């Protein structure tokens, strides 16, 4: 059971579309992960760590548009600072599947 939030609480999240421009392995992470650099247009390039190695290769991720929360505080993961949270859902095996737009969208566009 989840806790209800108000619409005002939801609007505090800044969800944006961005394009992955760089991907590298992240061997220092506790669980298998990639380091991502994501272009959010006027918001600039933000970096993130993502535990998505089960469903995606580096080549699968390059130039892929993703949905992310861009207004979280930076979070240190091992020796890396994540500046946004890439969104996904767990498949039936528990591996993450990325949320994305059904067609190309301008980087930095707000999700509403």
C-alpha positions in Angstrom: 0.0 0.0 0.0 1.4 3.4 -0.9 0.9 6.7 0.9 -1.1 9.3 -0.9 0.5 12.6 -1.7 -1.0 15.9 -2.8 -0.8 17.3 -6.3 1.4 20.0 -4.9 3.8 17.3 -3.7 3.9 15.8 -7.2 4.6 19.2 -8.8 7.8 19.5 -6.7 9.4 16.8 -8.9 11.1 18.1 -12.0 10.8 15.3 -14.6 12.6 15.9 -17.9 13.4 14.1 -21.1 17.2 13.8 -21.9 19.5 12.0 -24.3 22.3 9.8 -23.1 25.5 11.1 -24.6 28.1 9.0 -22.7 28.0 5.6 -21.0 30.8 3.8 -19.1 31.0 0.8 -16.8 30.9 1.6 -13.0 33.0 -1.2 -11.4 33.2 0.6 -8.0 29.4 0.4 -7.6 28.1 -2.3 -5.1 25.7 -3.6 -7.8 26.4 -3.7 -11.5 25.8 -0.2 -12.9 26.7 2.3 -15.6 27.8 5.9 -15.3 25.7 8.0 -17.7 26.0 11.6 -19.0 22.6 12.9 -20.1 21.9 16.0 -22.2 18.9 17.9 -20.8 19.1 20.8 -23.3 19.0 24.2 -21.5 19.6 22.5 -18.1 22.9 21.2 -19.4 24.6 17.8 -19.0 23.9 15.8 -15.8 25.4 12.6 -14.7 23.7 9.6 -13.1 24.5 6.1 -12.0 22.0 3.5 -13.2 21.7 -0.2 -12.3 20.4 -1.2 -15.8 23.2 -3.6 -17.0 20.9 -6.6 -17.2 18.7 -5.2 -19.9 21.0 -2.7 -21.7 24.5 -2.7 -23.2 26.5 0.5 -23.6 25.6 0.7 -27.3 21.9 0.3 -26.4 22.1 3.4 -24.2 24.0 5.8 -26.4 21.7 8.4 -27.9 18.6 6.9 -26.1 16.2 9.3 -24.6 15.3 8.7 -21.0 13.0 10.2 -18.4 14.7 11.5 -15.2 14.1 13.5 -12.0 16.5 16.4 -12.3 15.9 18.3 -9.1 17.2 15.8 -6.5 20.2 16.7 -4.4 23.5 15.2 -5.6 24.1 11.7 -4.2 27.5 10.2 -3.8 27.7 6.6 -5.0 31.2 5.2 -4.4 33.5 7.7 -5.9 30.8 9.2 -8.2 28.2 11.9 -7.8 24.8 11.3 -9.3 22.9 14.5 -10.2 19.6 13.0 -11.5 17.5 9.9 -11.1 16.8 8.0 -14.4 13.4 6.3 -14.1 12.4 2.8 -14.9 10.3 -0.2 -13.8 11.3 -3.7 -12.8 10.4 -6.5 -15.3 9.3 -9.9 -14.1 12.9 -10.9 -13.3 13.5 -7.7 -11.4 15.8 -6.1 -14.0 15.1 -2.4 -14.7 13.4 -1.3 -18.0 13.8 2.4 -18.7 10.8 4.8 -19.1 11.0 6.7 -22.4 9.0 8.7 -24.8 7.3 7.0 -27.7 8.8 9.5 -30.2 11.8 11.9 -30.1 11.3 14.9 -27.8 13.4 18.0 -27.4 16.0 17.5 -24.6 15.0 19.2 -21.4 11.2 19.0 -22.1 9.2 18.7 -18.9 7.1 15.6 -18.3 3.6 16.4 -17.4 
